[in-house]
Amino acid sequence: MKFIEFTHPEGGRIVVHVDHITSAHYRPGEGAVKTRLGLDLDHRQNEIVIFGEEAERIWQLLQKVIDSTP
């Protein structure tokens, strides 16, 4: 089982099982625009948008999961 943990945009921490992520949209930051990662989750949860360094960190974790998927 693979979980990712990150700071929830509204405060606190959240843990999401990667199987509950239906899609992810990553936009690297440029200039005054922050890096952004949007995670669309299955029917159990709403979409989550993460910004800045946390978005970059989670994107890298997701890339590792993708690379390790047979």
Wavefront OBJ file of the C-alpha trace (Angstrom):
o trace
v 0.000 0.000 0.000
v 1.331 3.399 -0.951
v 0.239 6.504 0.866
v 1.369 10.089 0.457
v 1.201 12.595 3.294
v 1.199 16.351 2.896
v 0.020 19.579 4.456
v -3.642 20.194 3.690
v -4.198 23.663 2.163
v -6.770 24.471 4.864
v -4.452 23.369 7.670
v -3.345 20.128 9.255
v -1.999 17.037 7.504
v -3.710 14.627 5.120
v -2.823 11.091 4.070
v -4.087 9.834 0.696
v -3.766 6.334 -0.716
v -2.392 6.674 -4.256
v -5.181 4.410 -5.567
v -7.663 7.174 -4.691
v -5.969 9.670 -7.025
v -7.800 9.686 -10.350
v -5.613 12.363 -11.951
v -2.937 14.910 -11.127
v -2.126 18.205 -12.811
v 1.317 19.694 -12.172
v 2.374 23.200 -13.174
v 5.920 24.268 -12.284
v 6.296 27.733 -10.838
v 7.728 30.568 -12.857
v 8.475 34.073 -11.620
v 5.806 35.144 -9.154
v 3.620 32.110 -9.972
v 3.925 29.302 -7.435
v 4.322 25.659 -8.362
v 0.855 24.054 -8.309
v -0.307 20.447 -8.035
v -3.988 19.573 -8.330
v -5.054 16.109 -7.237
v -8.441 14.849 -8.386
v -9.544 12.213 -5.926
v -12.197 9.542 -6.291
v -15.734 9.970 -5.003
v -14.612 9.647 -1.375
v -12.853 13.031 -1.288
v -12.788 16.421 -3.013
v -10.064 17.817 -5.238
v -7.003 19.099 -3.404
v -4.671 21.817 -4.680
v -1.169 22.089 -3.223
v 1.259 24.950 -3.841
v 4.967 25.703 -3.621
v 7.613 23.350 -2.277
v 4.992 20.940 -0.952
v 3.561 20.586 -4.479
v 7.020 19.836 -5.869
v 7.702 17.268 -3.121
v 4.414 15.417 -3.704
v 4.912 15.482 -7.481
v 8.316 13.814 -7.011
v 6.727 11.160 -4.764
v 4.075 10.467 -7.392
v 6.792 10.124 -10.041
v 8.496 7.464 -7.889
v 5.207 5.556 -7.590
v 4.745 5.708 -11.367
v 8.315 4.532 -11.965
v 7.857 1.571 -9.610
v 4.551 0.478 -11.185
v 5.019 -2.657 -13.323
l 1 2 3 4 5 6 7 8 9 10 11 12 13 14 15 16 17 18 19 20 21 22 23 24 25 26 27 28 29 30 31 32 33 34 35 36 37 38 39 40 41 42 43 44 45 46 47 48 49 50 51 52 53 54 55 56 57 58 59 60 61 62 63 64 65 66 67 68 69 70
